[in-house]
């Protein structure tokens, strides 16, 4: 299926800038600053590991109040400042997949290469993947967003960049195009 993000105005904060939001996330345990200056971001998709981020990366807050990281380069390329901590994200149609749909070649590649794992015994941790330096998980009803597929000259898939979106968050922030 093809999807597009509809909630394109958002708030985001640069890690390491010492903002009140960063201090609040640190105090709440949703963000942890490590001795080496990197951060652990405890998003909805992590258990106890946290996703690794660096000073200069950005964090956004999802509809349930969980932070999630964006690499600095990605954030600055795909977001326009509106003033203060407000930004507009450039929305681009993307491929996506849910467990109830026929499996596209990109997902088969991810499974075959071990980049994505499915645990049919655990509905709440059905999807698992090592992303952002942590094992992330998502429930069976989550959406697997296929951000970018790289192919060689023969048209064979060589890499797939992807992430998960919890179903509740997806319903608020995205729409299905086809």
NUBATI-366739 format. One record per residue: residue in one letter; x, y, z of N, C-alpha, C, O, CB in turn; residue number from 1. Coordinates in Angstrom, 1 decimal, padded with zeros to 4 digits, m for minus. Glycine has a CB too. Layout:
<sites>
SITE  aa     n.X     n.Y     n.Z    ca.X    ca.Y    ca.Z     c.X     c.Y     c.Z     o.X     o.Y     o.Z    cb.X    cb.Y    cb.Z    i
SITE   A       X       Y       Z       X       Y       Z       X       Y       Z       X       Y       Z       X       Y       Z  NUM
...
</sites>
This chain:
<sites>
SITE  aa     n.X     n.Y     n.Z    ca.X    ca.Y    ca.Z     c.X     c.Y     c.Z     o.X     o.Y     o.Z    cb.X    cb.Y    cb.Z    i
SITE   X   000.8  m001.2   000.0   000.0   000.0   000.0   000.9   001.2   000.0   002.0   001.2   000.4  m001.0   000.0   001.2    1
SITE   X   000.3   002.3  m000.5   001.0   003.6  m000.5   000.4   004.5   000.6  m000.8   004.5   000.8   001.0   004.3  m001.9    2
SITE   X   001.2   005.2   001.4   000.7   006.0   002.4   001.3   007.4   002.3   002.3   007.6   001.6   001.0   005.4   003.8    3
SITE   X   000.8   008.4   003.0   001.4   009.7   003.1   001.1   010.3   004.5   000.0   010.0   005.1   000.8   010.7   002.0    4
SITE   X   002.0   011.0   005.0   001.8   011.6   006.3   000.9   012.8   006.2   001.1   013.7   005.3   003.2   012.0   007.0    5
SITE   X  m000.1   013.0   007.0  m001.0   014.1   007.0  m000.8   015.1   008.1  m001.0   016.3   007.9  m002.4   013.6   007.0    6
SITE   X  m000.2   014.6   009.2   000.1   015.5   010.3   001.5   016.1   010.1   002.4   015.5   010.6  m000.1   014.8   011.7    7
SITE   X   001.6   017.2   009.3   002.9   017.6   008.9   003.4   018.8   009.7   004.6   019.1   009.7   002.9   018.0   007.5    8
SITE   X   002.6   019.4   010.5   003.1   020.5   011.5   003.3   019.8   012.8   002.5   019.1   013.3   002.1   021.7   011.6    9
SITE   X   004.5   020.1   013.3   004.9   019.4   014.6   005.9   020.2   015.4   006.4   021.2   014.9   005.5   018.0   014.2   10
SITE   X   006.1   019.7   016.6   007.2   020.3   017.4   008.3   019.3   017.5   008.1   018.1   017.5   006.6   020.7   018.8   11
SITE   X   009.6   019.9   017.5   010.8   019.1   017.6   011.8   019.9   018.3   011.8   021.1   018.3   011.3   018.6   016.2   12
SITE   X   012.8   019.1   018.9   013.8   019.8   019.7   015.2   019.1   019.4   015.3   017.9   019.2   013.5   019.7   021.2   13
SITE   X   016.2   020.0   019.3   017.5   019.5   019.0   018.1   019.0   020.3   018.2   019.7   021.3   018.4   020.6   018.4   14
SITE   X   018.6   017.7   020.2   019.3   017.2   021.4   020.6   017.9   021.6   021.3   018.2   020.7   019.5   015.6   021.2   15
SITE   X   020.9   018.1   022.9   022.1   018.8   023.3   022.0   020.3   023.3   022.9   021.0   023.7   023.2   018.4   022.3   16
SITE   X   020.8   020.8   023.0   020.6   022.3   023.0   020.2   022.8   024.3   020.1   024.0   024.6   019.6   022.7   021.9   17
SITE   X   019.9   021.9   025.3   019.6   022.3   026.6   018.2   022.9   026.8   017.9   023.7   027.7   020.5   023.3   027.1   18
SITE   X   017.2   022.5   025.9   015.9   023.0   026.0   015.1   022.5   027.2   015.5   021.5   027.8   015.1   022.7   024.7   19
SITE   X   014.1   023.2   027.6   013.2   022.7   028.7   012.6   021.4   028.4   012.6   020.5   029.3   012.1   023.8   029.0   20
SITE   X   012.2   021.1   027.2   011.7   019.8   026.8   012.7   018.7   027.0   012.4   017.7   027.5   011.2   019.9   025.3   21
SITE   X   013.9   019.0   026.6   015.0   018.0   026.8   015.2   017.7   028.3   015.3   016.6   028.7   016.3   018.4   026.2   22
SITE   X   015.2   018.7   029.1   015.3   018.6   030.6   014.1   017.8   031.1   014.3   016.9   032.0   015.4   019.9   031.3   23
SITE   X   012.9   018.1   030.6   011.7   017.4   031.1   011.8   015.9   030.7   011.4   015.0   031.5   010.5   018.0   030.5   24
SITE   X   012.2   015.6   029.5   012.3   014.2   029.0   013.4   013.5   029.8   013.2   012.3   030.1   012.6   014.2   027.5   25
SITE   X   014.5   014.1   030.1   015.5   013.5   031.0   014.9   013.2   032.4   015.1   012.1   032.9   016.7   014.4   031.1   26
SITE   X   014.2   014.2   032.9   013.7   014.0   034.3   012.6   012.9   034.3   012.5   012.2   035.3   013.1   015.3   034.8   27
SITE   X   011.9   012.7   033.2   010.8   011.7   033.1   011.4   010.3   032.8   010.6   009.3   032.8   009.8   012.1   032.1   28
SITE   X   012.7   010.2   032.5   013.2   009.0   032.1   013.0   008.5   030.7   013.3   007.4   030.3   012.8   007.9   033.0   29
SITE   X   012.4   009.4   029.9   012.1   009.1   028.5   013.3   009.4   027.6   013.3   009.0   026.4   010.9   009.9   028.0   30
SITE   X   014.3   010.0   028.2   015.6   010.3   027.5   016.7   010.2   028.5   016.5   010.5   029.7   015.6   011.8   026.9   31
SITE   X   017.8   009.6   028.1   018.9   009.4   029.0   020.2   009.8   028.3   020.5   009.4   027.2   019.0   007.9   029.5   32
SITE   X   020.9   010.7   029.0   022.2   011.2   028.5   023.3   010.2   029.0   023.4   010.0   030.2   022.5   012.7   028.9   33
SITE   X   024.1   009.7   028.1   025.1   008.7   028.5   026.5   009.5   028.7   026.6   010.6   028.2   025.3   007.6   027.4   34
SITE   X   027.4   008.9   029.4   028.7   009.5   029.7   029.4   009.9   028.4   030.2   010.9   028.4   029.5   008.6   030.5   35
SITE   X   029.2   009.2   027.3   029.9   009.5   026.1   029.3   010.7   025.3   029.7   011.0   024.2   030.1   008.3   025.2   36
SITE   X   028.2   011.2   025.8   027.5   012.4   025.2   026.4   012.0   024.2   025.7   012.8   023.7   028.5   013.2   024.4   37
SITE   X   026.2   010.6   024.0   025.1   010.2   023.2   023.8   010.1   024.1   023.9   010.1   025.4   025.4   008.8   022.5   38
SITE   X   022.7   009.9   023.5   021.4   009.7   024.2   020.8   008.4   023.9   021.0   007.8   022.9   020.5   010.9   023.8   39
SITE   X   020.0   008.0   024.9   019.0   006.9   024.7   017.7   007.5   024.7   017.3   008.2   025.6   019.2   005.7   025.8   40
SITE   X   016.9   007.2   023.6   015.5   007.8   023.5   014.6   006.6   023.7   014.6   005.6   022.9   015.3   008.5   022.1   41
SITE   X   013.7   006.7   024.7   012.8   005.6   025.0   011.4   005.9   024.3   010.5   006.5   024.9   012.6   005.5   026.5   42
SITE   X   011.3   005.4   023.1   010.1   005.6   022.3   009.1   004.5   022.6   009.4   003.6   023.4   010.5   005.6   020.8   43
SITE   X   008.0   004.6   022.0   007.0   003.6   022.2   007.4   002.2   021.7   007.0   001.2   022.2   005.7   004.0   021.4   44
SITE   X   008.4   002.1   020.8   008.8   000.9   020.2   010.0   000.2   020.9   010.5  m000.8   020.5   009.2   001.1   018.8   45
SITE   X   010.5   000.8   022.0   011.6   000.2   022.8   011.1  m000.4   024.1   010.1   000.0   024.6   012.7   001.2   023.0   46
SITE   X   011.9  m001.3   024.6   011.7  m001.9   025.9   012.5  m001.1   026.8   012.2   000.0   027.2   012.0  m003.4   026.0   47
SITE   X   013.7  m001.7   027.2   014.6  m001.0   028.2   015.8  m000.5   027.6   016.6   000.2   028.3   014.9  m001.9   029.3   48
SITE   X   016.1  m000.8   026.3   017.4  m000.4   025.7   017.4   001.1   025.3   018.4   001.8   025.5   017.6  m001.2   024.4   49
SITE   X   016.4   001.6   024.7   016.4   003.0   024.2   017.1   003.0   022.8   018.0   002.2   022.5   017.1   003.9   025.1   50
SITE   X   016.6   003.9   022.0   017.2   004.1   020.7   018.4   005.1   020.8   018.2   006.2   021.5   016.2   004.6   019.6   51
SITE   X   019.5   004.9   020.2   020.7   005.8   020.3   020.5   007.0   019.4   020.1   006.9   018.2   021.9   005.0   019.9   52
SITE   X   020.8   008.1   020.0   020.8   009.4   019.2   022.0   010.2   019.7   022.6   009.9   020.7   019.5   010.2   019.4   53
SITE   X   022.4   011.2   018.9   023.6   012.0   019.2   023.1   013.4   019.4   022.0   013.9   019.0   024.6   012.0   018.0   54
SITE   X   023.9   014.2   020.1   023.7   015.6   020.2   023.6   016.2   018.8   024.4   015.8   017.9   024.8   016.4   021.0   55
SITE   X   022.6   017.0   018.5   022.4   017.6   017.2   021.3   016.9   016.4   020.7   017.4   015.5   023.7   017.4   016.4   56
SITE   X   021.0   015.6   016.8   019.8   014.9   016.3   018.6   015.6   016.9   018.7   016.4   017.8   019.8   013.4   016.6   57
SITE   X   017.4   015.3   016.4   016.2   015.9   016.8   015.3   014.8   017.4   015.3   013.7   017.1   015.5   016.6   015.7   58
SITE   X   014.4   015.3   018.4   013.4   014.4   018.9   012.0   015.1   018.6   011.9   016.3   018.8   013.6   014.1   020.4   59
SITE   X   011.1   014.2   018.3   009.7   014.6   018.2   008.9   013.9   019.2   009.4   012.9   019.8   009.1   014.4   016.7   60
SITE   X   007.7   014.3   019.5   006.9   013.6   020.5   005.6   013.1   019.8   005.0   013.8   019.1   006.5   014.6   021.7   61
SITE   X   005.4   011.8   020.0   004.2   011.2   019.3   002.9   011.5   020.1   003.0   012.2   021.1   004.3   009.7   019.1   62
SITE   X   001.8   011.1   019.6   000.5   011.4   020.2   000.3   010.8   021.6  m000.6   011.3   022.3  m000.6   011.0   019.3   63
SITE   X   001.1   009.8   021.9   001.0   009.2   023.2   002.0   009.8   024.2   002.1   009.3   025.3   001.2   007.7   023.1   64
SITE   X   002.8   010.8   023.8   003.7   011.4   024.6   005.1   010.8   024.6   006.0   011.2   025.5   003.2   011.4   026.0   65
SITE   X   005.4   009.9   023.7   006.7   009.2   023.6   007.6   010.0   022.7   007.1   010.4   021.6   006.6   007.8   023.2   66
SITE   X   008.9   010.2   023.0   009.8   010.8   022.0   010.3   009.8   021.0   010.3   008.6   021.3   011.0   011.4   022.8   67
SITE   X   010.6   010.3   019.8   011.3   009.4   018.9   012.3   010.3   018.1   012.0   011.4   017.8   010.2   008.8   017.9   68
SITE   X   013.4   009.7   017.8   014.6   010.4   017.3   014.5   010.5   015.7   013.9   009.7   015.0   015.9   009.8   017.6   69
SITE   X   015.1   011.6   015.2   015.3   011.8   013.8   016.8   012.2   013.7   017.2   013.1   014.4   014.4   012.9   013.2   70
SITE   X   017.5   011.6   012.8   018.9   012.0   012.5   018.9   013.4   012.0   018.0   013.8   011.3   019.6   011.0   011.5   71
SITE   X   019.9   014.1   012.4   020.0   015.6   012.1   019.9   015.8   010.6   019.1   016.7   010.1   021.3   016.1   012.6   72
SITE   X   020.6   015.0   009.8   020.6   015.2   008.3   019.2   015.0   007.8   018.8   015.8   006.9   021.6   014.2   007.7   73
SITE   X   018.6   013.9   008.2   017.2   013.7   007.7   016.3   014.8   008.1   015.5   015.3   007.3   016.7   012.3   008.3   74
SITE   X   016.4   015.2   009.4   015.5   016.2   009.9   015.6   017.5   009.2   014.6   018.1   008.7   015.7   016.4   011.4   75
SITE   X   016.8   018.0   009.0   017.1   019.3   008.3   016.7   019.2   006.9   016.3   020.3   006.3   018.5   019.7   008.5   76
SITE   X   016.8   018.1   006.2   016.4   017.9   004.8   014.9   017.9   004.6   014.4   018.4   003.6   017.0   016.7   004.2   77
SITE   X   014.2   017.3   005.6   012.7   017.1   005.4   011.8   017.9   006.3   010.6   017.7   006.3   012.4   015.7   005.7   78
SITE   X   012.3   019.0   006.9   011.5   019.8   007.8   011.9   021.3   007.5   013.0   021.7   007.3   011.7   019.5   009.3   79
SITE   X   010.8   022.1   007.5   011.0   023.6   007.3   010.7   024.2   008.7   009.6   024.0   009.2   010.1   024.1   006.2   80
SITE   X   011.6   025.1   009.2   011.3   025.8   010.4   010.1   026.7   010.3   010.0   027.5   009.3   012.5   026.5   010.9   81
SITE   X   009.2   026.7   011.3   008.1   027.7   011.3   008.2   028.7   012.4   007.4   029.6   012.5   006.8   026.9   011.5   82
SITE   X   009.3   028.5   013.2   009.5   029.4   014.3   009.5   028.7   015.7   008.7   027.8   015.9   008.5   030.5   014.4   83
SITE   X   010.4   029.0   016.5   010.6   028.3   017.8   010.8   026.8   017.6   011.7   026.4   016.8   009.3   028.4   018.6   84
SITE   X   010.0   026.0   018.2   010.2   024.5   018.0   009.2   023.9   017.0   009.0   022.7   017.0   010.0   023.8   019.4   85
SITE   X   008.5   024.8   016.3   007.5   024.3   015.3   008.2   024.1   013.9   009.0   024.9   013.5   006.4   025.4   015.2   86
SITE   X   007.8   023.0   013.3   008.3   022.7   011.9   007.2   022.1   011.1   006.1   021.7   011.6   009.5   021.7   012.1   87
SITE   X   007.4   022.2   009.8   006.5   021.5   008.8   007.3   020.4   008.1   008.4   020.7   007.6   005.9   022.5   007.8   88
SITE   X   006.8   019.2   008.2   007.5   018.1   007.6   007.1   018.0   006.1   005.9   018.1   005.8   007.3   016.8   008.3   89
SITE   X   008.0   017.8   005.2   007.7   017.5   003.8   007.1   016.1   003.7   007.8   015.1   004.1   009.0   017.7   002.9   90
SITE   X   005.9   016.0   003.3   005.3   014.7   003.2   005.5   014.1   001.8   005.2   014.7   000.8   003.8   014.8   003.4   91
SITE   X   006.0   012.9   001.7   006.2   012.1   000.5   005.5   010.8   000.5   005.5   010.2   001.6   007.7   011.9   000.2   92
SITE   X   004.9   010.4  m000.5   004.2   009.1  m000.5   005.3   008.0  m000.3   006.4   008.1  m000.9   003.5   008.8  m001.9   93
SITE   X   005.0   007.0   000.5   005.9   005.9   000.8   005.1   004.6   000.7   003.9   004.5   000.8   006.5   006.1   002.2   94
SITE   X   005.9   003.5   000.5   005.3   002.2   000.5   005.2   001.8   002.0   006.0   002.2   002.8   006.1   001.2  m000.3   95
SITE   X   004.2   000.9   002.3   004.0   000.4   003.7   003.4  m000.9   003.6   002.9  m001.3   002.5   003.2   001.4   004.5   96
SITE   X   003.4  m001.6   004.7   002.9  m003.0   004.8   002.3  m003.3   006.1   002.9  m002.9   007.1   004.0  m004.0   004.4   97
SITE   X   001.3  m004.0   006.2   000.7  m004.6   007.4   000.7  m006.1   007.3   000.7  m006.6   006.2  m000.7  m004.0   007.8   98
SITE   X   000.6  m006.8   008.5   000.7  m008.2   008.5  m000.5  m008.9   007.8  m000.4  m010.1   007.4   000.8  m008.7   009.9   99
SITE   X  m001.6  m008.2   007.6  m002.7  m008.7   006.9  m002.7  m008.6   005.4  m003.6  m009.1   004.8  m004.0  m008.1   007.5  100
SITE   X  m001.7  m008.0   004.9  m001.6  m007.8   003.4  m000.7  m008.8   002.8   000.2  m009.4   003.5  m001.2  m006.4   003.1  101
SITE   X  m000.7  m009.0   001.5   000.3  m009.8   000.8   001.7  m009.2   001.0   001.8  m007.9   001.1   000.0  m010.0  m000.7  102
SITE   X   002.7  m010.0   001.2   004.0  m009.5   001.5   004.7  m009.0   000.3   004.9  m009.7  m000.7   004.8  m010.6   002.2  103
SITE   X   005.2  m007.7   000.3   005.9  m007.2  m000.9   007.4  m007.7  m000.8   007.8  m008.2   000.2   005.9  m005.7  m000.9  104
SITE   X   008.0  m007.5  m001.9   009.4  m008.0  m002.1   010.4  m007.3  m001.0   011.3  m008.0  m000.6   009.9  m007.7  m003.5  105
SITE   X   010.1  m006.1  m000.7   011.0  m005.4   000.3   010.9  m006.1   001.6   011.9  m006.3   002.3   010.6  m003.9   000.4  106
SITE   X   009.7  m006.5   002.1   009.6  m007.1   003.4   010.2  m008.5   003.3   010.8  m009.0   004.3   008.1  m007.2   003.8  107
SITE   X   010.0  m009.2   002.2   010.6  m010.6   002.0   012.1  m010.4   002.2   012.8  m011.2   002.8   010.2  m011.2   000.7  108
SITE   X   012.7  m009.4   001.5   014.2  m009.1   001.6   014.5  m008.9   003.1   015.5  m009.5   003.6   014.5  m007.9   000.7  109
SITE   X   013.8  m008.1   003.8   014.1  m007.8   005.2   014.1  m009.0   006.0   014.9  m009.2   006.9   013.1  m006.7   005.8  110
SITE   X   013.1  m009.9   005.8   013.0  m011.2   006.6   014.1  m012.1   006.2   014.7  m012.7   007.1   011.6  m011.8   006.3  111
SITE   X   014.4  m012.2   004.9   015.5  m013.1   004.4   016.9  m012.7   005.0   017.7  m013.6   005.2   015.5  m013.2   002.9  112
SITE   X   017.1  m011.4   005.1   018.4  m010.9   005.6   018.4  m010.8   007.1   019.5  m010.4   007.6   018.7  m009.6   004.9  113
SITE   X   017.3  m011.1   007.8   017.3  m011.0   009.2   017.2  m009.5   009.8   017.3  m009.3   011.0   018.6  m011.5   009.8  114
SITE   X   017.0  m008.6   008.9   016.8  m007.2   009.3   015.5  m007.0   010.0   015.3  m006.1   010.9   016.9  m006.2   008.1  115
SITE   X   014.5  m007.8   009.7   013.1  m007.8   010.3   012.8  m009.2   010.7   013.1  m010.1   010.0   012.1  m007.2   009.3  116
SITE   X   012.3  m009.3   011.9   011.9  m010.6   012.4   010.4  m010.5   012.8   009.9  m009.5   013.3   012.8  m011.1   013.6  117
SITE   X   009.7  m011.6   012.7   008.3  m011.7   013.1   008.2  m012.8   014.1   008.7  m013.9   013.9   007.4  m012.0   011.9  118
SITE   X   007.6  m012.5   015.2   007.4  m013.4   016.3   005.9  m013.7   016.4   005.1  m012.9   017.0   007.9  m012.9   017.7  119
SITE   X   005.4  m014.8   015.8   004.0  m015.1   015.7   003.4  m015.5   017.0   002.2  m015.6   017.1   003.8  m016.2   014.7  120
SITE   X   004.3  m015.7   018.0   003.8  m016.1   019.4   003.5  m014.9   020.2   002.9  m015.0   021.3   004.8  m017.0   020.0  121
SITE   X   003.9  m013.7   019.8   003.8  m012.5   020.7   003.2  m011.4   019.9   003.8  m010.7   019.2   005.2  m012.1   021.2  122
SITE   X   001.9  m011.2   020.1   001.1  m010.1   019.3   001.6  m008.7   019.6   001.6  m007.9   018.8  m000.4  m010.2   019.7  123
SITE   X   002.1  m008.5   020.9   002.5  m007.1   021.2   004.0  m006.8   020.8   004.4  m005.7   020.7   002.4  m006.9   022.7  124
SITE   X   004.8  m007.9   020.5   006.1  m007.7   020.0   006.3  m008.5   018.7   007.3  m009.2   018.5   007.2  m008.2   021.1  125
SITE   X   005.3  m008.5   017.9   005.2  m009.3   016.6   006.3  m008.9   015.7   007.0  m009.8   015.1   003.8  m009.0   016.0  126
SITE   X   006.5  m007.6   015.5   007.6  m007.2   014.6   008.8  m006.8   015.5   008.6  m006.2   016.5   007.2  m006.0   013.7  127
SITE   X   010.0  m007.2   015.1   011.2  m006.8   015.8   012.3  m006.5   014.8   012.4  m007.1   013.7   011.7  m008.0   016.7  128
SITE   X   013.1  m005.5   015.1   014.2  m005.1   014.3   015.3  m004.3   015.1   014.9  m003.6   016.0   013.7  m004.2   013.1  129
SITE   X   016.5  m004.4   014.7   017.6  m003.6   015.3   017.6  m002.3   014.5   018.2  m002.3   013.4   018.9  m004.4   015.2  130
SITE   X   017.1  m001.3   015.1   017.1   000.1   014.4   017.6   001.1   015.5   017.2   000.9   016.7   015.7   000.4   013.9  131
SITE   X   018.3   002.1   015.1   018.8   003.1   016.0   019.6   002.5   017.2   019.5   003.0   018.3   017.6   003.9   016.6  132
SITE   X   020.3   001.4   017.0   021.1   000.9   018.0   020.4   000.1   019.1   021.0  m000.2   020.1   022.0   001.9   018.6  133
SITE   X   019.1  m000.2   018.8   018.3  m000.9   019.8   017.4  m001.9   019.1   017.0  m001.7   018.0   017.6   000.1   020.8  134
SITE   X   017.0  m002.9   019.9   016.0  m003.8   019.3   014.6  m003.1   019.5   014.2  m002.8   020.6   016.0  m005.2   020.0  135
SITE   X   014.0  m002.8   018.4   012.7  m002.1   018.5   011.6  m003.2   018.2   011.9  m004.2   017.5   012.6  m001.0   017.5  136
SITE   X   010.4  m003.0   018.6   009.4  m003.9   018.4   008.1  m003.1   018.1   008.0  m001.9   018.4   009.2  m004.8   019.6  137
SITE   X   007.1  m003.8   017.5   005.8  m003.3   017.3   004.8  m004.4   017.3   005.1  m005.6   017.0   005.8  m002.5   015.9  138
SITE   X   003.6  m004.0   017.7   002.5  m005.0   017.7   002.1  m005.5   016.3   002.5  m004.9   015.3   001.3  m004.4   018.4  139
SITE   X   001.3  m006.5   016.3   001.0  m007.1   015.0   000.1  m006.2   014.1   000.2  m006.3   012.9   000.1  m008.4   015.2  140
SITE   X  m000.6  m005.2   014.7  m001.4  m004.3   013.9  m000.6  m003.1   013.5  m001.2  m002.2   012.9  m002.6  m003.9   014.7  141
SITE   X   000.7  m003.0   013.8   001.5  m001.9   013.4   001.7  m001.8   011.9   001.4  m002.8   011.2   002.9  m001.9   014.1  142
SITE   X   002.2  m000.7   011.4   002.5  m000.5   010.0   004.0  m000.5   009.9   004.7   000.2   010.6   001.8   000.8   009.5  143
SITE   X   004.5  m001.3   008.9   005.9  m001.3   008.6   006.1  m000.3   007.4   005.6  m000.6   006.3   006.5  m002.7   008.2  144
SITE   X   006.7   000.8   007.6   006.9   001.9   006.6   008.2   001.6   005.9   009.3   001.5   006.5   006.9   003.3   007.2  145
SITE   X   008.2   001.5   004.6   009.4   001.2   003.7   009.9   002.6   003.2   009.4   003.0   002.1   009.0   000.2   002.6  146
SITE   X   010.8   003.2   003.9   011.2   004.5   003.6   012.0   004.6   002.3   011.8   005.5   001.5   012.1   005.0   004.7  147
SITE   X   012.9   003.6   002.1   013.7   003.7   000.8   014.2   002.3   000.5   014.6   001.6   001.3   014.9   004.7   001.0  148
SITE   X   014.1   002.0  m000.8   014.5   000.7  m001.3   015.6   001.0  m002.3   015.5   001.8  m003.2   013.4  m000.1  m001.9  149
SITE   X   016.8   000.3  m002.1   017.9   000.4  m003.0   018.0  m000.9  m003.8   017.9  m002.0  m003.3   019.2   000.7  m002.2  150
SITE   X   018.2  m000.7  m005.1   018.3  m001.8  m006.0   019.6  m001.7  m006.8   020.1  m000.6  m007.1   017.1  m001.9  m007.0  151
SITE   X   020.2  m002.9  m007.2   021.4  m002.9  m008.1   020.9  m002.7  m009.5   019.8  m002.6  m009.8   022.2  m004.1  m007.9  152
SITE   X   021.9  m002.7  m010.4   021.6  m002.5  m011.9   020.7  m003.6  m012.4   020.0  m003.4  m013.4   022.9  m002.5  m012.6  153
SITE   X   020.7  m004.8  m011.8   019.8  m005.9  m012.3   018.4  m005.8  m011.7   017.5  m006.6  m012.0   020.4  m007.2  m011.9  154
SITE   X   018.2  m004.7  m010.9   016.9  m004.5  m010.3   016.7  m005.3  m009.0   015.6  m005.3  m008.4   015.8  m004.9  m011.2  155
SITE   X   017.7  m006.0  m008.5   017.6  m006.7  m007.3   017.7  m005.8  m006.1   018.5  m004.9  m006.1   018.7  m007.9  m007.2  156
SITE   X   016.9  m006.1  m005.0   016.9  m005.3  m003.8   018.3  m005.5  m003.1   018.6  m006.7  m002.9   015.7  m005.6  m002.9  157
SITE   X   018.9  m004.5  m002.7   020.2  m004.6  m002.0   020.1  m004.0  m000.6   020.9  m004.3   000.3   021.3  m003.9  m002.7  158
SITE   X   019.1  m003.1  m000.3   018.9  m002.5   001.0   017.5  m002.0   001.1   016.9  m001.5   000.1   020.0  m001.4   001.3  159
SITE   X   017.0  m002.0   002.3   015.7  m001.3   002.6   015.8  m000.6   003.9   016.1  m001.2   004.9   014.5  m002.4   002.6  160
SITE   X   015.5   000.7   003.8   015.4   001.5   005.1   013.9   001.5   005.5   013.1   001.7   004.6   016.0   002.9   004.9  161
SITE   X   013.6   001.2   006.7   012.3   001.1   007.2   012.1   001.5   008.7   013.1   001.6   009.4   011.8  m000.4   007.0  162
SITE   X   010.9   001.6   009.1   010.6   001.8   010.5   009.2   001.4   010.8   008.4   001.1   009.8   010.8   003.3   010.9  163
SITE   X   008.8   001.3   012.0   007.5   000.9   012.5   006.7   002.1   012.9   007.2   003.1   013.3   007.5  m000.1   013.6  164
SITE   X   005.3   002.1   012.7   004.4   003.0   013.3   003.3   002.3   014.0   002.7   001.4   013.4   003.9   004.0   012.2  165
SITE   X   003.1   002.5   015.3   002.0   001.9   016.0   000.7   002.3   015.3   000.6   003.4   014.8   002.0   002.4   017.5  166
SITE   X  m000.2   001.4   015.3  m001.5   001.6   014.6  m002.2   002.8   015.1  m002.7   003.6   014.2  m002.4   000.3   014.8  167
SITE   X  m002.2   003.0   016.4  m002.9   004.2   016.9  m002.3   005.5   016.4  m003.0   006.4   016.0  m002.9   004.2   018.4  168
SITE   X  m001.0   005.6   016.3  m000.3   006.7   015.8  m000.5   006.9   014.3  m000.7   008.0   013.8   001.2   006.6   016.1  169
SITE   X  m000.5   005.8   013.6  m000.7   005.8   012.1  m002.1   006.4   011.8  m002.2   007.2   010.9  m000.6   004.4   011.6  170
SITE   X  m003.1   006.0   012.5  m004.4   006.4   012.3  m004.6   008.0   012.4  m005.4   008.6   011.8  m005.4   005.7   013.2  171
SITE   X  m003.8   008.5   013.3  m003.8   010.0   013.6  m003.0   010.7   012.6  m003.3   011.8   012.1  m003.3   010.3   015.0  172
SITE   X  m001.8   010.2   012.1  m000.8   010.9   011.4  m000.7   010.6   009.9   000.0   011.3   009.2   000.5   010.8   012.0  173
SITE   X  m001.3   009.6   009.4  m001.2   009.1   008.0  m002.5   008.8   007.4  m003.5   008.6   008.1  m000.2   007.9   008.0  174
SITE   X  m002.5   008.7   006.1  m003.6   008.2   005.3  m003.1   007.3   004.2  m002.0   007.4   003.7  m004.5   009.3   004.7  175
SITE   X  m004.0   006.3   003.9  m003.6   005.4   002.8  m004.0   006.0   001.5  m005.1   006.5   001.3  m004.4   004.0   003.0  176
SITE   X  m003.1   006.0   000.5  m003.4   006.5  m000.8  m004.0   005.5  m001.8  m004.8   005.9  m002.6  m002.1   007.0  m001.4  177
SITE   X  m003.7   004.3  m001.6  m004.2   003.2  m002.5  m004.5   002.0  m001.8  m004.9   001.0  m002.4  m003.3   003.0  m003.7  178
</sites>
